[in-house]
Amino acid sequence: AARDKEIEQQLAPVKNQGYFVFHDAYGYFEERYQLNNLGHFTVTPDRKPGAKTLIQIRKTLGSGNVVCVFSEPQFTPAVVESVMRGSDVAKGELDPLGSTIKVEPGSYFNLLGNMADSFEQCLAK
């Protein structure tokens, strides 16, 4: 409960900042901390986003409402980078698998903390 409260306080200053994620994997986290997800490139990482989706994202990036676009270390960021080209939106990275976290008691809280740090760092820019 203490860690949850810390994350809530950490993300409170950036919760209204708009962003895009590579794929739709953060719903519970976003809902819990009231984050402003404007969309995702793909629902599942196995499917590449279509041209219509990419055009819509690029248009939204130009609206001034998007602060950050998040990629993931498990997937090639080429699609994200091509859509972001020419925009001044910040690029962040979210690791929903916790690939750098040692599995031990408390690992889940480390994963949540790392995600909170990534959101905060990119959305505060």
TARAWO-V814511 format. One record per pair of residues at least 24 apart in sequence whose ideal C-beta (glycine too) atoms are under 10 Angstrom apart, sorted by the first residue. I is the first residue (numbers start at 1). J is the second residue. If there is no record, write none. Layout:
BEGIN
i-><I	I>
j-><J	J>
END
This chain:
BEGIN
i-><2	3	3	3	3	3	3	3	4	4	4	4	6	6	6	6	7	7	7	7	7	7	7	7	7	7	8	8	8	8	9	10	10	10	10	10	11	11	11	11	11	11	11	12	13	13	13	14	14	14	14	14	14	14	14	14	15	15	16	16	17	17	17	17	17	17	17	17	17	17	17	18	18	18	18	18	18	18	18	18	18	19	19	19	19	19	19	19	19	19	19	19	19	19	20	20	20	20	20	20	20	20	20	20	20	20	20	21	21	21	21	21	21	21	21	21	21	22	22	22	22	22	22	22	22	22	22	22	22	22	23	23	23	23	23	23	23	23	23	25	25	25	25	26	26	26	26	26	29	29	29	29	29	29	29	30	32	33	33	33	33	35	35	36	36	36	36	37	38	38	38	38	38	39	39	40	41	41	41	41	41	41	41	42	42	45	45	45	45	46	48	49	49	49	53	53	54	54	54	54	55	56	57	57	58	58	58	58	58	58	60	61	61	61	61	61	62	62	62	62	64	64	65	66	67	67	67	67	67	68	68	68	68	68	68	68	68	69	70	70	70	70	70	70	70	72	72	72	73	73	73	74	88	89	89	90	90	90	90	90	91	91	92	92	92	92	92	92	92	93	93	93	94	94	94>
j-><109	106	108	109	110	112	113	116	32	33	109	112	109	112	113	116	32	33	109	112	113	115	116	117	119	120	32	33	34	116	116	113	116	117	119	120	35	115	116	117	119	120	123	120	120	123	124	67	68	119	120	121	122	123	124	125	119	123	67	123	65	66	67	68	90	119	120	122	123	124	125	60	61	63	64	65	66	67	68	89	123	65	66	67	68	69	70	89	90	92	94	119	122	123	57	60	61	66	67	68	69	70	71	80	83	84	89	68	69	70	71	72	80	92	94	96	119	49	69	70	71	72	74	75	77	79	80	93	94	96	47	49	70	71	72	74	75	94	96	72	94	96	97	70	94	96	115	119	94	96	111	112	115	116	119	119	112	112	115	116	119	119	123	65	66	67	123	70	63	65	66	67	69	66	69	70	69	70	71	75	79	80	83	75	79	72	74	75	96	75	79	79	80	83	79	83	79	80	82	83	83	83	83	84	82	83	84	85	86	87	89	85	86	87	88	89	86	87	88	89	88	89	89	90	92	122	123	124	125	92	118	119	121	122	123	124	125	122	94	95	115	118	119	122	123	96	97	99	97	99	100	99	125	122	125	121	122	123	124	125	122	125	118	119	120	121	122	123	125	118	121	122	118	119	122>
END
